[in-house]
């Protein structure tokens, strides 16, 4: 029995049902879920019963008794996975290794390369680092015999393989604490559009979003994420990602007065200013920030937030400013591409290729908007 058959038998023993799909090795991309026959839209491909799901309800009392009360579910699941791994040897050979994460995920990159990430990816990375430091602090306090590197590996397995799981039991917790690990279902790779996932108190299932032919790979969507997010969280990017975004924070913040920054902060509109590749338009918060640059004597922030116009015609002026702002973004892109090229070395060539790819994508979004 090969490793995949062994994993499927272990999952079947837990009540997991697969119909028409099977994990298979995808050349150059590890494992993925592949159709074993013709599949019709709406067919349930995999059903995972609640007892087979790892989530808050399955955490053992022995673990919860030692864990700090404020430890996140991500942190708890990582500790549980490390201390109580799946009781099938095949699982450890089929999930990504620590070396896989080290090569692909910016968290593990040298600081010099992390500093060359685009602003949004870097901000996401810093948040991720803070989350890990908090979870590791709690894990080390509760389980002092656990090694940090082992915990880090388990933490990334949970972060890259967990599903969103909202049932009555998880509703009292913030959305990021509504996680679950699903055997075999985590073998689906990500696409911007993919098979539907659904959960209830009895089962978590994946349903075909369209017809598929035998040997065709099937995907699920991890969410409408930009390539900055996918790179920082998962260590990959999508070509022609319809949900990609271009962050304008650095350019706009440098132009805003301290008074305007304070006003935007008070209204919850400071930062996270994105130009959306799928719509080819800035978000409402971008327009609001840009209208604060038009010289209007008394910024009508609250009206602008709702998309309203004012007597000064500031929206038209803001639109006229957009090409100059995009040109400044493209200038920053050129600067980073030059820095990456100057620092290029053989040991980190693949990571630098990823950095160049991301900056090139941002340049393309800005270029199309300028047209």
C-alpha positions as a printed Julia matrix, in Angstrom:
371×3 Matrix{Float64}:
   0.0    0.0     0.0
   1.52   3.35   -1.04
   1.48   6.43    1.17
  -1.62   7.99   -0.43
  -3.59   4.72   -0.13
  -2.49   4.48    3.49
  -3.69   8.03    4.18
  -7.04   7.38    2.47
  -7.58   4.18    4.45
  -6.84   6.04    7.68
  -9.3    8.78    6.68
 -11.96   6.24    5.69
 -11.64   4.63    9.12
 -12.65   8.02   10.55
 -15.7    8.23    8.31
 -14.27  10.52    5.63
 -15.92   9.83    2.25
 -14.3   10.67   -1.11
 -16.29  10.33   -4.32
 -14.62  10.88   -7.7
 -11.45  12.53   -6.43
  -8.08  11.42   -5.11
  -4.94  13.2    -3.9
  -2.25  12.89   -6.58
   1.19  14.24   -7.21
   1.2   17.28   -9.53
   4.52  17.69  -11.4
   6.42  20.6    -9.92
   3.7   21.48   -7.39
   3.51  18.66   -4.86
   0.11  17.16   -4.12
  -3.29  18.21   -5.44
  -6.8   16.8    -5.74
  -7.51  15.15   -9.09
 -10.72  13.78  -10.61
 -10.8   10.0   -11.03
 -13.85  10.12  -13.33
 -16.19  12.6   -14.97
 -17.66  14.82  -12.27
 -20.87  16.8   -12.54
 -21.42  20.23  -11.06
 -22.98  19.98   -7.62
 -21.59  16.57   -6.7
 -20.25  16.23   -3.17
 -16.61  15.25   -3.62
 -15.53  14.81   -0.02
 -17.45  14.73    3.25
 -15.63  14.97    6.58
 -17.78  14.11    9.62
 -17.42  16.25   12.72
 -15.61  13.57   14.79
 -12.79  13.55   12.18
 -12.34  17.34   12.31
  -9.66  18.84   14.53
 -10.92  22.04   16.07
 -11.72  23.54   19.43
 -14.08  20.68   20.3
 -11.35  18.03   19.91
  -8.57  19.66   21.95
  -7.73  17.22   24.76
  -8.25  18.23   28.37
  -4.63  17.37   29.1
  -3.53  20.06   26.63
  -6.1   22.66   27.67
  -5.14  22.21   31.29
  -1.57  23.35   30.56
  -2.22  25.98   27.88
  -2.61  29.65   28.87
  -6.26  30.7    28.83
  -5.64  33.44   26.25
  -3.82  31.2    23.74
  -5.24  31.48   20.21
  -6.89  28.52   18.49
  -4.14  28.6    15.87
  -1.58  28.28   18.64
  -3.54  25.53   20.39
  -4.0   23.5    17.22
  -0.27  23.78   16.5
   0.55  22.46   19.96
  -1.99  19.66   19.6
  -0.66  18.71   16.16
   2.88  18.6    17.47
   2.06  16.65   20.63
  -0.6   14.41   19.09
   0.16  14.01   15.36
  -2.2   11.96   13.15
  -1.69   8.28   13.88
  -0.79   7.4    10.3
   2.83   7.54    9.16
   1.84   8.53    5.62
   0.54  11.93    6.73
   4.0   13.26    7.62
   5.37  12.33    4.2
   2.54  13.99    2.28
   2.37  17.42    3.91
   4.99  20.12    3.17
   8.27  19.78    5.03
   9.9   22.52    7.06
  12.41  22.88    4.21
   9.48  23.56    1.83
   8.3   26.43    4.03
  11.83  27.76    4.42
  12.31  28.0     0.67
   8.95  29.53   -0.24
   7.61  31.56    2.68
   8.99  35.06    3.44
   8.78  34.37    7.19
  11.91  32.23    6.81
  13.79  34.51    4.4
  16.85  36.53    5.41
  16.01  39.99    6.77
  17.66  41.61    3.74
  15.14  39.9     1.45
  12.18  40.56    3.73
  13.01  44.26    3.5
  12.63  44.05   -0.29
   9.02  42.88   -0.09
   6.32  45.3    -1.27
   4.83  47.37    1.58
   1.61  45.37    1.94
   3.39  42.0     1.9
   5.89  43.3     4.44
   3.1   44.57    6.71
   1.39  41.17    6.53
   4.69  39.46    7.3
   5.31  41.63   10.37
   1.82  40.83   11.63
   2.45  37.13   11.04
   5.72  37.35   12.98
   3.95  39.03   15.88
   1.28  36.32   15.88
   3.89  33.6    16.01
   5.87  35.28   18.79
   2.68  35.55   20.87
   1.67  31.93   20.22
   5.18  30.64   20.86
   5.37  32.55   24.13
   2.16  30.86   25.27
   3.23  27.45   23.97
   6.62  27.67   25.68
   4.95  28.62   28.96
   2.5   25.73   28.79
   4.77  23.11   27.22
   8.37  23.96   28.12
   9.76  20.72   26.66
   8.6   21.66   23.13
  11.35  22.96   20.81
  10.65  26.29   19.08
  11.58  25.0    15.61
   9.22  22.02   15.96
   6.43  24.27   17.14
   7.09  26.71   14.29
   6.7   23.88   11.77
   3.42  22.76   13.33
   2.26  26.38   13.46
   2.82  26.78    9.71
   1.1   23.49    8.96
  -1.98  24.74   10.78
  -1.78  28.17    9.15
  -1.52  26.82    5.62
  -3.89  23.83    5.89
  -6.75  24.95    8.14
 -10.28  25.7     7.01
 -12.71  28.34    8.22
 -15.22  26.61   10.5
 -18.24  28.54   11.76
 -20.67  26.56   13.88
 -22.52  27.5    17.07
 -19.55  26.47   19.2
 -17.15  28.8    17.39
 -19.43  31.86   17.11
 -18.33  33.41   20.44
 -14.77  33.61   19.12
 -13.29  36.11   16.62
 -13.32  34.96   12.99
  -9.59  34.15   13.0
 -10.21  31.72   15.88
 -12.75  29.71   13.89
 -10.35  27.19   12.41
 -10.44  23.47   11.71
  -8.11  20.84   10.28
  -9.76  18.41    7.87
  -8.08  15.16    6.9
  -7.52  14.76    3.13
  -9.65  17.83    2.28
  -6.53  19.91    2.91
  -4.99  18.38   -0.22
  -6.96  20.78   -2.45
  -4.79  23.54   -3.88
  -5.94  27.15   -4.14
  -7.42  28.97   -7.13
  -9.29  32.27   -7.33
 -12.43  30.24   -8.16
 -12.89  26.69   -6.95
 -15.13  24.05   -5.44
 -17.59  25.14   -2.76
 -17.02  24.32    0.9
 -19.84  24.07    3.42
 -19.98  23.19    7.1
 -22.63  22.18    9.6
 -22.67  20.6    13.04
 -22.52  17.15   11.42
 -20.2   17.39    8.42
 -17.84  19.57    6.39
 -18.1   18.92    2.66
 -16.6   20.07   -0.64
 -18.87  20.3    -3.71
 -17.93  20.56   -7.39
 -18.38  24.08   -8.75
 -18.56  22.85  -12.36
 -18.14  19.72  -14.47
 -14.68  18.14  -14.46
 -13.09  15.5   -16.65
 -11.07  12.56  -15.37
  -7.47  13.48  -14.44
  -8.33  17.2   -14.17
  -7.16  18.96  -11.01
  -9.81  20.46   -8.75
  -9.27  23.44   -6.49
 -10.87  25.28   -3.61
 -10.55  29.01   -3.01
  -8.88  30.1     0.22
 -10.56  33.49   -0.23
 -10.42  36.63   -2.38
  -6.78  37.3    -1.53
  -4.16  39.48   -3.18
  -0.79  38.07   -4.17
   0.76  39.98   -1.26
  -1.43  37.97    1.1
  -0.88  34.65   -0.66
   2.89  35.16   -0.67
   3.1   36.18    2.99
   0.72  33.53    4.32
   1.23  30.59    1.98
   4.44  31.18    0.05
   2.96  31.26   -3.47
   1.26  33.67   -5.87
  -1.34  33.26   -8.6
  -0.79  34.3   -12.17
  -3.44  36.79  -13.35
  -4.95  36.94   -9.86
  -8.32  38.73  -10.27
  -8.26  39.7    -6.58
  -4.84  41.31   -6.66
  -4.39  44.78   -5.22
  -1.86  47.59   -5.4
  -1.17  49.24   -2.04
  -0.95  53.05   -2.22
  -0.35  53.65    1.5
   3.26  54.8     1.29
   2.62  57.33   -1.48
  -0.58  58.78   -0.01
   0.65  58.93    3.59
   3.7   60.91    2.5
   1.43  63.53    0.9
  -1.16  63.94    3.67
  -0.81  66.55    6.37
  -0.72  65.52   10.03
  -4.17  67.07   10.47
  -5.65  65.03    7.64
  -3.99  61.84    8.89
  -5.55  62.4    12.31
  -8.98  63.0    10.78
  -8.75  59.82    8.7
  -7.51  57.84   11.7
 -10.49  59.03   13.75
 -12.84  57.77   11.03
 -11.09  54.44   10.62
  -9.89  55.36    7.13
  -6.14  55.64    7.68
  -4.12  53.15    5.64
  -5.11  50.0     3.78
  -5.53  52.12    0.65
  -5.78  49.69   -2.23
  -6.15  49.92   -5.95
  -8.07  46.82   -6.97
  -6.83  44.95  -10.01
 -10.17  43.18  -10.54
 -12.1   46.46  -10.89
  -9.3   48.68  -12.1
 -10.39  51.28   -9.56
  -9.19  52.53   -6.18
 -11.33  51.69   -3.17
 -13.64  54.28   -1.6
 -11.09  54.89    1.14
  -8.45  55.72   -1.48
 -10.71  58.32   -3.04
 -11.44  59.75    0.4
  -7.73  60.11    1.18
  -6.96  61.6    -2.23
  -9.75  64.14   -1.9
  -8.0   65.36    1.25
  -5.07  66.34   -0.99
  -7.09  68.61   -3.26
  -6.73  71.77   -1.2
 -10.35  71.95   -0.1
 -10.53  74.37    2.82
 -12.84  72.2     4.94
 -12.59  68.51    4.0
 -16.04  66.9     3.94
 -14.7   63.56    5.19
 -18.02  62.04    6.19
 -19.72  62.98    2.92
 -16.73  61.73    0.95
 -16.76  58.44    2.82
 -20.28  57.87    1.48
 -19.2   58.86   -2.04
 -20.88  62.26   -1.94
 -19.74  65.23   -4.03
 -19.16  68.73   -2.74
 -19.17  72.24   -4.18
 -15.4   72.25   -4.61
 -15.42  69.41   -7.11
 -12.72  67.61   -5.14
 -13.57  64.16   -6.56
 -12.75  65.34  -10.08
  -9.51  66.87   -8.8
  -8.65  63.63   -7.01
  -9.19  61.67  -10.21
  -6.84  64.04  -12.0
  -4.17  63.34   -9.38
  -4.27  59.57   -9.84
  -1.84  59.37  -12.81
   0.81  61.26  -10.85
   0.37  59.01   -7.83
   0.62  55.92  -10.02
   3.75  57.3   -11.68
   5.29  57.71   -8.22
   4.39  54.08   -7.41
   6.06  52.94  -10.62
   9.14  54.92   -9.66
   9.27  53.03   -6.36
   8.9   49.76   -8.26
  11.91  50.65  -10.43
  13.94  51.45   -7.32
  13.16  48.09   -5.7
  13.83  46.16   -8.89
  17.22  47.83   -9.12
  18.02  47.0    -5.49
  17.02  43.36   -5.96
  19.15  43.07   -9.07
  22.17  44.6    -7.32
  21.86  42.19   -4.37
  21.24  39.11   -6.46
  23.27  36.05   -5.47
  23.14  32.38   -6.32
  22.05  31.19   -2.88
  18.87  33.3    -2.92
  18.23  33.49   -6.66
  14.83  31.75   -6.49
  13.58  34.05   -3.7
  14.76  37.11   -5.62
  12.91  35.88   -8.69
   9.75  35.8    -6.56
  10.41  39.35   -5.36
  10.94  40.58   -8.92
   7.77  38.83  -10.04
   5.73  40.56   -7.34
   7.13  44.01   -8.1
   6.55  43.42  -11.82
   2.91  42.55  -11.1
   2.48  45.78   -9.17
   4.06  47.75  -12.0
   1.65  46.15  -14.47
  -1.4   47.1   -12.39
  -0.17  50.71  -12.15
   0.65  50.81  -15.86
  -2.81  49.6   -16.86
  -4.46  52.16  -14.62
  -2.4   54.95  -16.17
  -3.64  53.92  -19.6
